[in-house]
């Protein structure tokens, strides 16, 4: 395998979102404002740039078209060469194509500010005749039609277009050999005469902002920028970031695409923090941990901003996913100053303390219940209709789970280590002992797996179905349920494939505290899926006397079930985070749950559910399991898991132009929305598997670790590190070469 392949050399992706650093002093109305370069199967689509806003639908696009002869040219669908990506980062992209025969165009789009995008087109005539080439730029609304009306005006002796879309003010500037308004509205053209092998350059600027009085100031400032210097600075910044080469160009592209996507998300988070928009913060500790892994190695300034957003005062608003101390510990291992980390310890300790409050540990036994709302962000599985997406555990706060306990135990351990550097009031030793006992007690030796339990009875019970059928009218049941539980209402679709429009179900019985209760569910309480409807009671029934049903059609009936306290999903393998887990238990659990052909194994990663159906594979929970495998010393299994992710993510990226965080376990087909934070790849876990640790001081540490992934080449700040099976080669910028046995610890100055 050649390590010299260029991962960027491929067709332009379906869409590439570009952001920018805030350059102008005026506040941003929408810190997530971005620009989208549209690619895809149609070559003409590569010439379209959209403005996108997160808080409202107000997309405008700029369509570019080349013509030969004044306003006469080929159909865009007849491009001799479709666009090819050259390279890109989070705030710029470079690609080339042939819009006309023997006409080569190199395009760089870059974003000097979130409200501005610039285009530089370098055009070369590869033909044998002198040619007159025209570039047309046309503004359109989000539907692709000229619904925006822009007026022509003069700026510094040149014609520009300005006007307003639904919510934003627009301005378009085009510089070229000749600049003429075209007959259609919302259009500017630039025409150049090119001799054989002649080259020319055309530049344009599109501004989309909230104040027309600022647009001309922005335009003047951007025109005066050193464009070549700005572009060169961005290319240098890209070359100084970590580059990874595995010998597989598709895999390398996925890793590089993920890095630029993560950097875009980080800068949008920074802009939100600067604007003080706390209501828009999606960056809680768990996504911050994912972002940290995706951006490794991260320099001190952005790392400090990341920690401040995820582990600062925002953390005190309520208990968050228990991984903030792990994030701080990873930052400490990267060489971040203990004085800086100490600033965040009170908020992290407060978050941990909140988990043990009576709100989240209702029986005060030292084992917090997993909160309702899907802590691990799983697509819940319905065994009754073999579908996903409806959560029968929604709002259920009755389960004590070994996965949550293991993460809380890890948080206490990491805080203890952090407090060794910065002593302070930390009193969690008794709680840590309680968590240890619960994790070990939840191990089911006869089934070789962990088990959840009900917080009141401390029992693990399987689900139960109320005998039926249950139809319209009074249904006399007189049942004593095996254990107190919420009741799940299942409504199959009628023969004509629709759900009842006005369904009412009244349940009467005794709750778990001996009180007689009547609870009514109607169509407003029922969640709808492809195969039927689901609803759940708030009451935990111990006895069920009657069920009164109104609104079923024909021979329709409903089912009543309990989900039980023995929930089985991939989070049951998270006790791998428990550092004192007996090795024999860890080995048996991996064999029965994670190894090839085991309950959760699939060719595309670990399934969310141990079922023969097409359970989804979800990257966020897979990341947690992979980190647990590394912590427990099972790096080979973690490396195999990482390769399976990257292979399926590379396949979906090639097919759709997007990264996804969820896919089908049988086919690898992507699910959900693409290019979100949770879909970024964990570069930090890859480095940990390789035994490579970059410090913020500039040093490189090679850890003592058996080779898992090889060959892999890392390029960082001019230094090349090639990890082979038996040796590691380090080549410095000056050409000096160091050869070390693979797995030998070493500290190298970069």
N, C-alpha and C positions, 0 to 999 in steps of 0.2 A: 504494500500500500504506500502510495506517495503521500508525504506530508506537505507537499508544496501546492496542493490544489487550492484554488481561490474559491472559498465558499460562497462569495457574492455573485459569481458568474452564472446567472440563471435568469429565467424570465421574471419580469417585474411582478411582485406579489399582487394579489387581488386588491389590497389596499394597504397603504403605509401611512400611519398617523404621525404627524410631526408637531412638536411643541417648540417652545422657545423660552429663553430667559427674559425676565421683565427688564426692558431697557429704559422705558419712558416712565416718568414719575407718576403720571395719572393712574389712580387705582384701576385694577382690572375688574370689570363688572362680572366676569365669569373666569376664574383662574384655570378652569379646565378647557378654555377655548383652544382649539387645535385646528390643524389643517390636514387634509387627507388627500394623498396622491393616489388616484384610482388606477389600478391595473386590471388584469383579467384577460380573457380569451380574445376580446376585440381589441386590436392594436390601438384604435382611436381612443379607447378608454384611458390609455396611459397618459393622454394629454389633458386630463381633467383634474382640477384641483378644487376641493371643497373646503368651505369653512364649517366647522362643527362646534356646537355649543352643547354642554351637558344639561343645562337647565331648561332649555326650550328647543322646539323644532324650528330652526331658522337657517337651513342650509342653503348656501349659494355656491355655485360652481363656476369655474373659469375653464372654458373649452378652447383648446388650441388646435389650429389646422393650418397645414402648409399647402400652398398653391404655387403652381408655376405659370407665369404670366399673370397679369393684373386680375386678381379675383377669379382665376380659372385654375382648376386643378383636379387631381385624382380624387376618387371616393376614398374616405378614410379607411374603408375595409380592405383596400388593395395595397396596403403597405408592403413593400418588398421585404422588410425585416421588422418583426415586432420588437418592442422595447426589451432591452436586456439590462438588468441591474448591474451596476459597477460596484458601488459601496453605499453605505448609509449609516447614520446614527440617529439619535432621537430628535435632532433638530435640523437635519439636512439629508438629502438623498441625491445620488448621481446615477444617471442611466443614459443609454444611447439607443438609437434606432434609425431606420431609414424611412422617413415619411413619403419620399418619392424615390424613383429609381436613380441610383448613383448620387444620392444626396444623404450625407451622414450628418446627424444632429446629436450633439452631446448636451444633456440638460442637467443643471444643478438647481434644485429647489432648496432654499434655506430660509430659516425663520429667525429674524433678528429680535422679534418681540412677538408674544402670542397673538397680537392683533395684525401682524404684517407677515406676508410671505413674498419672497423674491424668486425670480426665475432668471437664470442665465443660460441662453441657448447659443452654443457654438456650432456654426453651420459650415460644412465643407462640401464643395462641388467636386465630386469624383468623376464627373463626366468630361467629355472632350470638347464641349461647346460652352460658350458663355450663356449664363442663364439668369433670368429674373425670378427671384423667389420671394413670395409674400407669406408672412406669418399673420394669421387672423386670430385675435383673442376676443371671445364672446362671453359675456356674463349671462348666466341663466339662474332660475330659481331651483329649488330642491327637486322639482319634478322634471327638470331637464328642458324647460321651455322658457322663453324670454319673458317671464312674468315680472321681472324687475325693470324699472324704467330709469335709465341713467341719462344724465344730461351732459353735453359736451361743454367744456370750459378750457381756458388757457392757463397754464402754469409754467412760468419761466420760459415762455415762448413756445411751449409744446401743448398739443391737445391732450386732455385727460378726460376721463369719464367719472362722474360722481353722482350719487343719489342715495336712496334708502331702500332697504328690504323691509321685511315685516318689523324687525326690531333694531337693526343695525344700519349704520351709515357705511357706504362703500365708496372706494376710490380706486381707479385703475390707471396706472401710468405705464406707457410703453415707449422705449427708446430704441431707435434703429436708424438705418440710412435715410429712409423717408417715413414720415409718420402722418397718415391720412385717416380721417374718419370714413368708415365704410358706409354703404347705403343702409344696411340693417342697423337697427338701434342696438345699444349696449355692446358695440364692437369697435375695436381699434385695430389697425393694421400697420405693419412695418414691412417695407419692400427693400430688397438688396439685390444688386447686380453682382454676380459671382463669375469670375473667369475660371477656366479649368484649373482644378486643385486650389482654387481660391477659398479663403476662409473669412467669415465675418462673425460678429457677436451681436446678439439682440438681448436686451434686458427688459424686464417688466417688474412692476411692484403692485401688489393688490393689498389694500388696507380695509379692514372690517372692524369698526369700533363704535362706541356708543355716543360720540360727540363729533359733530361735523366741524366744530371750531378747532379740533385737535388734528384732524386728518391731514391738513396741509402742512402742519408742523412736523408730523410724523414723516410725511413724504419728503420734505426738505432734508430732514435728518438722515433718512435712509439713503437718499441720493448721494449725500456727502460722505457716506461711509466708505472705507477702503474695502471694496467688495473682495478683491483678491486676497487681502489680508484676513478678512473675516472667514472666507472659505478655507484658507490655509490653516488658520487657527483651529478650525473644526476638524480638519483632517489630521492635524497633529494630535489633538485630543483623542481622536479615535485610535490612532496608532499607539498611543501610550496606555490604552486600556488592555486588559487581559485578552489575549487571543488563544483559542484552543483548537488544536488540530488532532483529529483522531484517525486520519486516513480515510474517512468516509465524508464526502463533501456534503451530503444531505444532513448528516448528524451535525457537522460543523456549522452549517447554515442555521440549523435550529437553535444551537447554543448561542450563536452570534445574534440572531433575530430576537431571542429571549433577552439577551443583555440590553439591546437597544430599547426594547419594550419596557423593561424594568426601569431603565434610566428616565424614560419619558414619564412613567408613573411617579417616580421619585420627585422629579422637578415639578409636576403638577401638585403633588402634596406640599412641597415647599412653598409654592405660590399660594396655596390655600392657607397655610400657616401664616404667611406674611400678611395676607388679607384679613386674618382673624376670623375666618369662616368656620367656627367649630362645628356648626350644624352639618357641614359637608365632610367632616373627617371620617373616612372609612378606615383609617389606618389605626386599628387597634393592635395589640401586641402580636396576635397570630399572623395577620397579613404583613405586619412590619418584619416579623421573623422570616417570612417567605421572601420579602423584598430584600432583606439583608443577604439571604442565601443567593438570590438571583444576581446580586450586584457584586459579590465577592470577587476580588478584594476591593473594599470601599475605603476611599480616602477619608481623613479625619473630619473635614468640614461637613460633607453630606452625611457622614455617619452620625455626627453629633446632632444634626437636624432631624435625622430619622429617629434617634433615641428620644429627643425632646418631644417629638410628635406622639410617639407610641408609649413612652414610659414617663412622661411628665405629668402635668396637672390634669391632662385629659383622662389619665388612667384612674383618677380618683372619682370619676362620675359613677362608677359601679364596678362590680367584679367582672373582669375580662378574662378571656381564655388564659389559663395559667402557663404562660411561656415567657413572660417579661424578664424574669430573672435569668432564664436560659439565654435570652437575647443579650443581656448585659454581660453574662459570662463569656459568650462568644466574642463580644467586643473586647473584653479584657484579654482574652487569648490572642487577639489581633494586636495587642499592645496599646490599647486606649488607656489614657491616664486614669488611675484610680480616683484621683480628685474629681475628674469629670463624672465618673460612674457614681460616685458617692451622692451627687446631686439628685440622682433618680431613685436611690434606695428607699427613701420614705414612701414615695408613691407606690413602688413595687411591693413593699411590705404591707402597705394599706390595702392593696388589691388582694394580696394573699389572705390577710386577716378577714376580709369581707367574705371569703368563701366559707369561713367557719362561723359566721354569724347565724342567728336563729332563722334568718330568712332562707339561707341555703343549706343549713344543717339543722333541719327542723326538730329532730329528736336529740340533738346535741350529743351525739355519740362519737364525735370527732371524725365522722365520715360524711362529707358534704354530698348532697344529692345532685345528680346531674340536672341542670336547669332545663325547663322546657324551651323550645325554640331551636332544637337541633344543634347542639354544641359542636358536633363534628361535621356539620354541613353535608349530611348524607341525603341522597335521594332515597326516601324510605320505600320499602318493598311491601306490596300487598300480596300475600300468598293466596288470597281468595280469587283474585282475577289476574295474577301474574303481571302486574303493572308496577310502575315506579312513579314517584312524584307526589303522592298523597302521604302525609305523615300521621299515622295513627298514634304516635307518641307525642304529637304536638301538644304543648302546654302540660305535659306529664312531668311532674317534678317529684316522683316517688321512687326513683331508682338510684341506688348506690352502685357505682360502676368501678371496676378495677382500673379501667383506662384513665378516668379522671383522677382517681387516687394516685396512680403512678405519676401523672404529670404534676400533681400537687406535691408529692414527695420529692420529685426532682427540683421543683421550685425552692423548697426549703433547703435542700442540699446546696444548690447554687448560691442561695442567699447567704448560707453559712460560710461558704468559701469567699464570697465577696466581702462579708463582714470581717474576715480575717485581715483584709487589707484596710478596711475602714470600720473599726469597731463601733458598735451601736446597740440599741435595744432590740435584740432578737431572741424571742422566747418561743420556739416552735418544737423543741425536742420531744415533748410529750405527744404532740400532734403527729410528728414524724413516726413515732413508735406505733401509734394507733393505725396510721395508714399502712405501715409495714405489715401489721397483724392482719388487717382486712385483705390486703392483696394476696397474702399467702392463704388465708382462709377461703378466698373465692376460687382457688384452684380446685378443679374437679378431676381428681386423679384417674377415676375410671373412664372419663371421656377425654382426658388430656387437653383440657381447655379451661379458661376462666369463665366465670359466671356472674351476672348481675343479680341484685336482690332488692326486695321491697324494703323501704326504710323503716316501716312500722313493725313488720313481723320478722325482718331479716331472713325471709325465706325466698327461694327462687322457684317460681311456679310457671308452668307453661300456660299458653293461652287456652281458653275454654269457649265452646260454642253453645249458645242457648238453644235447646231443642226447638224445632219449628215444624212446619212452616208458620210464619207470622204474617197474617193477612189483614185486610181491612176489618175494622170492628174491634170488639173486646177480645183480647187473647189472655186467658187465665193461665198463669205460669206457676205460681207458688213454689219458687225455686230458692234454695239456699246456695249461694255461689261458693265455689271452693275457697275463695279468698276475696277480700274487698278489692274492687277494681272499677275503673271507668268502663262503660259499655261502648263498644264501637258499633255504629249503625251502618250496615252495608245495603245499598239500594241498587240492584241490578237494573240494567236498561230494559225497557219494554221491547216487544217484538219489532216495533217500528223504530227502534234505536233511539228513543228519547227518554228522559227522566220525567217523573211526575212534576208538574209545574206548581202544585199547591199541596204539598205533602206535610202532614203533621203527625208526629209520633209522641205520645205521652207515656212515660215510664214511671211506675209507682212501686215503691219498696222502701226498705230500711237501709240507711247508709252505714258506714263502718263505725260510727259513734252511737248507733242505736236509734237515730232519729228517723221518723217516717218522712220520706221525701217524694215529691212529684216534680219531674223535670220534663219539659217539652222541647223537642227538636222539630224544626220546620225547614222548609226549603232554603231559608236564609242561612241556616247553620250547616248546610251540606256542601261539602267540597265536591267538585265534579271532575271526573277523569274520563278517559276514553271508554272504559269498561263499566262505568257506573258512578255512584255517588257514595261519599263517606261522611259520617258525622260522629262526634264523640261527646259523651256527657261530661259535665263538670263534677257530678256527684260520683263518689266511690261507693257503689252499692255492695252490701253484704247479702241482702235478700231482694228478690224481684217478684212481686205479686202479680202485677198486671202490665200489659202493653196495649195501649189503645192507638189504633192506626186509622187515619183518614186521608184519602187522596190517592191510593194506589189504583191502577187501572187494570181492568180485566182480571187475569189470573196472577198478576204480579204479587210478589211477597218480599219481605225484607229479612235480613239476617242480623242477629245480635251476637257479638263475640267480645271476648276480653283479650287484650294483647299479652297479658301475663307479665311476670317480673323477670323472665329469663330472655332478655333481648340478645340476639346473636347477630353481630356485625363485626366489621374489621377492627373497630375500636377495642375489642377484647384482646387484641394482641399488643396493646400499648404498655402492658406491664414490662415489656422489654426495656422501657425507660427506667425501671426500678433497678438500681445498681446492685442491690443485694439479692436479686432474684437467684435462687439456687440454679446452678448450671444445668442440672438434669431436667428441671422444669422448663427452662428456656429451650433446651434441645428438643424435648418432646412436643412442646407447643409449636415450634417451627416445623417439625416433621409432620404434625397432623393438620396444621393450619396454613403454612406459608410455602412449604417445599413444593416441588413440581408434582402436579396431580393432587395436591392437598386441597382442603376445603375452599381456601380463598385464592388459590393460584389460577392464573390465566396467562396466556402467551403475551398479553399486553399490559401486565401489571397485576396488582392484587385487587380482587373483586370486593365490593362493599359488603356482599352477603354470601354466605356459604351455601349457595343454591345452584342447582344445575341449569337454571334459566340464564338469560343474557343479562346478568347483573352488571351495573355500571362499574367502571374503574374510575376512581376520583383521585386526582393528583394531590390535593391538600392532605387527605388522610394517609395516602401512600407516602408522602414526605415524612409524616410523623413516624410511621412504621419503619421507614428506611433509617431515620435517625436513631430509632430504638435499636435496630439491628447493629448499627455502628457502635452505639454505646455499650451494647452487650457483647461486643467482640465478634459478631458474625458479619464481617466485612465482605466476604465472598458472596453471600446471599444478597447483601445490599448492593454490591456492584452489578450482579445479575439483574436485580430489579431496576437499577438506574438505566441499564442498556435497553431493557424492554420498554421503559417509558420513552426514551429518546427515539427509538425506532418508530413507535406508533405516532409520536408527536411529529416526527419528520415526515412521515407519510401523510398525515392530515395537513401539515403546513404546505407540502408540495401540491396537494389536491385543492386546498381551499385558500391558501395564502394567510391562514390564521393559526395561532396557537390555541389549544383547547385544554381545559382542566378536567374534562370528563369524556369518556368514550365507552363504547360497548365492549364487553369482555370477550365476546365471540368473534367479532369482526374488526374491532378497532375503530369503527365509525364514530366520528366526533359527535358530541351532544352539547346543547346549550349555546351560550354566547362565546365568541372568540376574543382573544387578545386582552383578557382581563388580568388583574394582578395575580390571581390564583393560578393562572395558566403558565406563569413564568417558570423556567427550569432552575433547579437548585444548584448553581455553580459551586456554592460553598460545600455542599455534600460531595460533589465530584472531587474537589480539592482535598477534602478530608479522606476520601477513599484512596486518593493518590498519595496521601502522606505529605502534602504540600501545604505550608501555612505562610501566607504573606503577612508581614507586620506593617503597621502604619508608619513605623520608623524607616522603612525601606529595606529591612532585612528579609531574607527568605529562610525558612526553617524546613528542612527535610526530616520528617518523622520516621521513627522506627516502625515500619509497617510492611507486612508481606504484600508483594505485588498482587493487585486485584485486577486493575485495568491497564492494558498496555497494548501496543505502544501509544503514547500520548505525548504531544509536544505543546508546551506552554510558552507563549511569548509575552513578556511583560517588561515595559520600559527598556526595550532593546536587548534584554537577556533572554536567551532561549534555553528552556529546560526540557530535555527529551527523556522520558521515562520508559525504558525498555524493561524486559522481563528480569534481567539480572543486573543491570547497571543504570545509573542516571548520569546523563551528560549535561553539563552546564556550560553554555557558551556566552561569554560576556560580549558587550558591544565592540570592544577592541579586537576580538578574535581569540582571547584567552579561553582555553578549554579546561574544564575540570571533570574528571571521571570518578564517580563514586559507586560503590556497591549498592544495589537497590535495597532499600530498607535500612540503610545506615543513617543515623541521625547526624545532621550537619547544619551549621548556620552559615549562610552566604550573604555577603553584602552586595546589594544590587546597585 
